[in-house]
Amino acid sequence: MQLEGLHCSGFYHEFDMKKGDKPILSGEAGHEGLVEELRLRKLELEAQNQELIAARQKAEDIARLYTDLYVEIYNFSPAGYYRLDGDGRIEELNLNGARLLDKDRSALLGNFFSQFVAESSKSEFNRFFQKVFEKRSTESCEVKISVNGGTTRHLHLEGIVSEVEQKCLITAIDITAHQKMEASLRTSEEKYRKLHESLRDGYVYVTMDGRILESNTMFQNLVGFSQDELQHLTYFDLTPENWHAYENEIVNNEIIPKGFSRVYEKEYRKSDGSLLPVELRTFLIRDDQDQPVGMWAIVRDITQRKHSNDVLRESEKRYRNLIELTPTGIAIYQDLKYCYLNPAALAILGASSQEEMIGKPALSIVHPDSREEVVKRMELVLC
């Protein structure tokens, strides 16, 4: 385009004067300078445009990368994701969400989520769904899902309302295996509890500092305290002081280093103040770091046995006194050797003490002429 020099000169004169400067362009020279300046400016803008295009492309590539990553995480997450409308229809779900309901993804869209909830869990799910919209906070519940073939799954659901779309967003985690494990654990615990309570011996579990944490009914009956009362006591409180040093020695020298004790005897002081003779065997409990955390023991009441032993000892004492005081000589032998002679027998044989005769052959005191007859009589007795 051709511009008249006068007009162009006037233009730049007016432009420069507005800046308060002297005119620097005029005539043909000013026109060529303007063209060059516009060309350079065009190149600069084109370079900037290319940079913007490259930056935009990079941003779009990054956005696509993160979008693909999000989609992959969403679809292959171990949790099921659902978007429900206000009526509870499924508008969107991921692959695991479809797997949990045991149907194709496309076949689930538009269905009410509640139609897959077992009858026994419908009221729980309905309360959960209602609370999500009412409270506008994260809510949770556990429900049973009925899927194809009569299979039942246990799901833990967490839901929240999306602020933008006002949809219910649900995360579902399959806890079927966990529920089965808990049921198995409850069954095992019940069996253990029944065994624990049916033991004819007492059972008690204590911490390393002696606090009583657990016991069965038999132990409570033995000592005369309830479980609530025992939880405020230590086994030191139940044990008379004269047994403390002995039991501490067993704990330090047997239970802690070996993990168990031999069967040993002690006494408990019952709630009425009376003493109860018992025998027990104690075992050590360690934590995951192999540190001692407690001890449990099987405790047996030996009152009757103690009484029987006392009666037996008293009977033996009376029997021994009878033998010792009888004027008839009595000798006991084993393997045809003397092992006991009463004072009357010692006097008859002219022996001064038991030691003089113990171990001697029984026939050593028999005259050779009578030994054959004595042997026959001994054989008759032994037969």
C-alpha positions in Angstrom: 0.0 0.0 0.0 1.4 3.4 -1.0 1.1 6.3 1.5 1.8 9.9 0.6 4.9 11.2 2.2 3.2 14.4 3.5 0.4 12.5 5.1 2.8 9.9 6.6 5.1 12.6 7.9 2.2 14.4 9.4 1.0 11.2 11.1 4.3 10.5 12.7 4.8 14.1 13.6 1.4 14.1 15.4 2.2 10.7 17.1 5.6 11.8 18.4 4.4 15.1 19.5 1.9 13.4 21.8 4.9 11.8 23.5 6.5 15.1 24.0 9.4 14.1 21.6 10.6 15.6 18.4 9.5 13.9 15.2 12.0 11.2 14.3 10.5 9.9 11.0 9.4 11.8 8.0 8.9 11.1 4.3 10.0 7.9 2.6 12.6 7.0 5.3 9.8 6.9 7.9 7.7 4.7 5.7 10.5 2.1 5.3 11.3 2.1 9.0 7.6 1.5 9.8 7.4 -1.5 7.5 10.6 -3.0 9.0 9.3 -2.5 12.5 6.0 -4.2 11.6 7.8 -7.1 10.0 9.9 -7.7 13.0 6.9 -7.4 15.3 5.1 -10.0 13.1 8.0 -12.4 13.4 8.0 -11.9 17.2 4.3 -12.5 17.5 4.5 -15.6 15.3 7.3 -17.0 17.5 5.2 -16.3 20.6 2.2 -17.9 18.9 4.3 -21.0 18.2 5.5 -21.1 21.8 1.8 -20.8 23.0 0.8 -23.6 20.6 3.6 -25.8 21.9 2.7 -25.0 25.5 -0.9 -25.7 24.9 -0.1 -29.0 23.2 2.1 -30.0 26.1 -0.6 -29.1 28.6 -3.1 -31.2 26.6 -0.8 -34.1 26.5 -0.3 -33.9 30.2 -4.1 -33.6 30.7 -4.7 -36.7 28.5 -2.0 -38.6 30.4 -3.6 -37.8 33.8 -7.0 -38.4 32.4 -6.0 -41.8 31.1 -4.3 -42.5 34.4 -7.4 -41.5 36.3 -9.6 -43.7 34.1 -7.2 -46.6 34.6 -7.2 -46.1 38.4 -11.0 -45.7 38.4 -11.7 -48.8 36.4 -9.1 -51.1 37.9 -9.4 -50.0 41.5 -10.1 -52.9 44.0 -13.0 -50.9 45.2 -16.3 -50.5 43.4 -17.4 -47.0 42.5 -21.0 -46.0 41.7 -22.7 -42.7 40.9 -26.4 -42.8 41.7 -29.0 -40.2 40.9 -31.4 -38.9 43.5 -33.7 -41.9 43.1 -30.9 -44.4 43.5 -30.4 -45.4 39.9 -26.9 -46.3 38.7 -25.6 -43.6 36.3 -22.0 -44.7 36.3 -19.8 -47.4 37.7 -16.3 -48.8 37.3 -15.3 -52.3 36.3 -15.0 -53.6 39.9 -18.4 -52.2 40.7 -19.9 -54.3 37.9 -17.9 -57.4 39.1 -19.3 -56.9 42.7 -22.9 -57.0 41.2 -21.9 -59.9 38.9 -23.3 -58.2 35.7 -22.0 -56.5 32.6 -21.3 -52.8 33.1 -23.8 -51.7 30.5 -26.5 -53.9 31.8 -26.4 -52.2 35.2 -26.8 -48.6 34.0 -30.3 -47.3 34.8 -31.0 -50.0 37.4 -31.8 -49.2 41.0 -28.9 -50.1 43.2 -31.3 -51.3 45.9 -32.6 -54.1 43.7 -29.3 -55.9 44.3 -29.5 -55.5 48.1 -30.7 -58.5 50.0 -34.0 -58.2 51.7 -32.4 -58.4 55.2 -30.3 -55.3 54.3 -32.7 -53.1 52.4 -33.9 -51.1 55.4 -30.2 -50.5 56.3 -29.4 -49.3 52.8 -32.4 -47.1 52.5 -31.5 -45.3 55.8 -27.9 -44.9 54.5 -29.0 -43.5 51.2 -31.4 -41.0 52.9 -28.8 -39.9 55.4 -26.3 -39.2 52.6 -28.6 -36.6 51.0 -29.9 -35.2 54.3 -26.7 -34.7 56.2 -24.4 -33.9 53.2 -21.6 -35.8 55.0 -19.8 -39.1 54.5 -22.0 -41.9 55.7 -21.3 -45.7 55.8 -23.1 -49.0 56.3 -22.7 -52.7 55.7 -25.1 -54.6 53.5 -25.6 -58.0 51.9 -25.8 -58.1 48.1 -27.6 -60.9 46.3 -25.9 -61.8 43.0 -26.4 -64.4 40.3 -26.6 -68.0 41.4 -27.8 -67.2 44.9 -24.4 -66.0 46.0 -24.3 -63.4 48.8 -21.6 -60.8 49.2 -21.0 -58.5 52.1 -20.2 -54.9 51.1 -19.0 -52.0 53.2 -20.5 -48.8 51.6 -19.3 -45.2 52.0 -21.4 -42.5 50.3 -21.3 -38.7 49.9 -23.2 -36.2 47.7 -21.2 -34.5 44.9 -21.6 -30.7 45.3 -21.7 -30.0 41.6 -24.0 -32.7 40.2 -25.9 -33.5 43.5 -25.4 -37.2 42.9 -24.6 -39.9 45.4 -21.1 -41.2 45.0 -20.6 -44.6 46.6 -17.5 -46.5 47.3 -18.0 -50.3 47.9 -15.5 -52.7 49.4 -16.1 -56.4 49.4 -15.8 -57.6 53.0 -17.2 -61.1 52.4 -13.9 -62.9 53.3 -13.5 -60.6 56.3 -17.0 -61.5 57.5 -16.4 -65.2 57.1 -13.1 -64.9 59.0 -14.9 -63.0 61.8 -17.7 -65.6 61.9 -15.0 -68.4 62.1 -13.2 -66.5 64.8 -16.5 -66.0 66.8 -17.1 -69.8 66.4 -13.6 -70.6 67.6 -13.9 -68.1 70.5 -17.2 -69.7 71.5 -15.7 -73.1 71.5 -12.7 -71.8 73.5 -15.1 -70.1 75.9 -17.1 -73.2 76.4 -13.9 -75.3 77.0 -12.6 -72.5 79.2 -15.8 -72.5 81.3 -16.2 -76.3 81.4 -12.7 -77.0 82.7 -12.9 -78.8 86.1 -9.7 -77.0 87.0 -9.3 -73.2 87.5 -7.9 -71.1 84.8 -6.4 -67.6 85.4 -4.5 -65.2 83.2 -2.4 -62.4 84.7 0.0 -59.7 83.5 3.7 -59.8 84.3 3.1 -57.5 87.2 0.5 -59.8 88.6 -2.8 -58.1 87.7 -5.6 -60.7 87.1 -7.2 -60.0 83.7 -9.2 -63.2 83.1 -10.4 -66.3 84.9 -13.0 -69.0 84.5 -15.9 -69.8 86.8 -14.0 -72.7 88.5 -11.2 -70.4 89.6 -13.6 -67.8 90.8 -15.4 -70.5 92.9 -12.1 -71.8 94.3 -11.0 -68.4 95.6 -14.5 -67.0 96.4 -14.1 -63.8 94.3 -16.1 -62.7 91.2 -14.3 -61.7 88.0 -15.1 -58.1 88.7 -13.5 -58.4 92.1 -10.5 -60.3 90.8 -9.7 -57.5 88.2 -8.9 -55.2 91.1 -6.5 -57.8 92.7 -3.1 -59.3 91.8 -2.1 -62.9 92.4 0.2 -61.6 95.1 -3.0 -60.4 97.0 -4.3 -64.0 96.8 -1.0 -65.6 97.8 0.1 -65.7 101.5 3.4 -63.8 101.9 5.3 -66.9 102.9 4.9 -68.2 99.4 6.0 -65.0 97.6 9.8 -65.7 97.4 9.2 -69.3 96.4 6.9 -68.3 93.5 9.1 -65.5 92.4 11.9 -68.0 92.1 9.8 -70.2 89.9 8.8 -67.2 87.7 12.4 -66.0 87.2 14.1 -69.4 86.9 11.5 -71.5 85.1 8.6 -69.6 83.5 10.5 -66.7 81.9 13.5 -68.6 80.6 11.7 -71.8 79.6 8.2 -70.5 78.8 6.5 -72.8 81.4 6.9 -74.1 84.9 6.9 -77.6 86.4 3.8 -78.5 88.4 4.2 -76.9 91.9 2.2 -76.4 95.0 1.2 -73.3 96.9 -1.7 -71.8 98.8 -4.3 -69.1 98.0 -6.0 -67.0 100.6 -9.8 -67.2 99.9 -12.2 -64.3 100.2 -13.3 -65.7 103.7 -9.6 -65.7 104.8 -9.2 -69.5 104.8 -6.2 -71.1 103.0 -6.7 -73.2 99.9 -3.9 -75.7 98.9 -3.5 -75.8 95.1 -1.1 -77.1 92.5 -0.6 -75.3 89.3 1.4 -75.1 86.1 2.1 -71.8 84.6 2.8 -70.8 80.9 4.3 -67.6 79.5 2.7 -65.4 76.9 4.9 -63.3 74.6 4.0 -60.5 72.2 5.0 -60.0 68.5 8.4 -58.6 69.7 9.0 -61.7 71.8 8.6 -59.8 75.0 6.8 -61.4 78.0 3.3 -59.8 78.4 1.5 -62.3 80.7 1.1 -65.7 82.2 -1.7 -68.2 82.3 -2.1 -71.1 84.7 -4.1 -74.2 85.3 -5.0 -74.3 89.0 -6.2 -77.5 90.8 -7.7 -77.7 94.2 -5.7 -80.3 96.1 -7.6 -80.0 99.5 -9.0 -83.5 99.2 -5.6 -85.0 98.2 -3.9 -83.2 101.0 -6.5 -84.6 103.4 -6.1 -88.1 102.0 -2.3 -87.8 102.3 -2.6 -86.7 105.9 -5.0 -89.6 106.7 -2.5 -92.0 105.0 0.4 -90.6 106.9 -1.5 -90.9 110.1 -2.5 -94.5 109.2 1.1 -95.3 108.4 2.2 -93.8 111.7 -0.3 -95.9 113.6 0.7 -99.1 111.7 4.4 -98.4 112.2 3.8 -97.9 115.9 1.9 -101.1 116.1 4.7 -103.1 114.4 7.4 -101.3 116.4 5.7 -102.1 119.7 4.5 -105.6 119.1 6.4 -108.4 121.0 6.3 -110.6 118.0 9.3 -110.5 115.7 8.4 -109.1 112.2 10.8 -109.0 109.3 10.2 -107.8 105.7 12.4 -109.0 102.9 12.6 -108.3 99.1 14.5 -110.5 96.6 15.2 -112.8 99.6 17.1 -109.9 101.4 16.0 -108.1 104.6 14.7 -104.6 104.1 13.0 -104.1 107.5 13.0 -105.7 110.9 11.1 -104.5 114.0 12.8 -104.2 117.4 11.4 -107.7 118.5 12.9 -109.4 115.4 16.3 -107.6 116.0 16.3 -108.8 119.6 15.5 -112.4 118.5 18.3 -112.4 116.0 20.7 -110.6 118.4 21.2 -107.6 116.1 21.8 -104.2 117.6 20.4 -102.1 114.7 18.5 -102.2 111.4 21.7 -101.4 109.5 23.3 -104.6 110.7 20.6 -106.7 109.1 19.4 -104.7 106.0 20.6 -106.2 102.8 21.5 -109.6 104.3 20.1 -112.8 102.7 17.0 -114.0 104.6 18.4 -117.6 104.7 21.6 -116.5 106.3 20.1 -116.8 109.8 18.5 -120.2 109.0 20.3 -123.4 110.2 21.4 -125.5 107.2 19.2 -128.4 108.4 16.1 -126.2 108.1 16.8 -124.2 105.0 15.0 -126.6 102.6 11.8 -126.5 104.7 12.0 -122.7 105.0 12.5 -122.3 101.2 9.4 -124.5 100.6 7.3 -122.4 103.0 8.5 -119.2 101.4 7.6 -120.5 97.9 4.1 -121.4 99.1 3.7 -117.8 100.5 4.9 -116.2 97.3 2.6 -118.3 95.2 
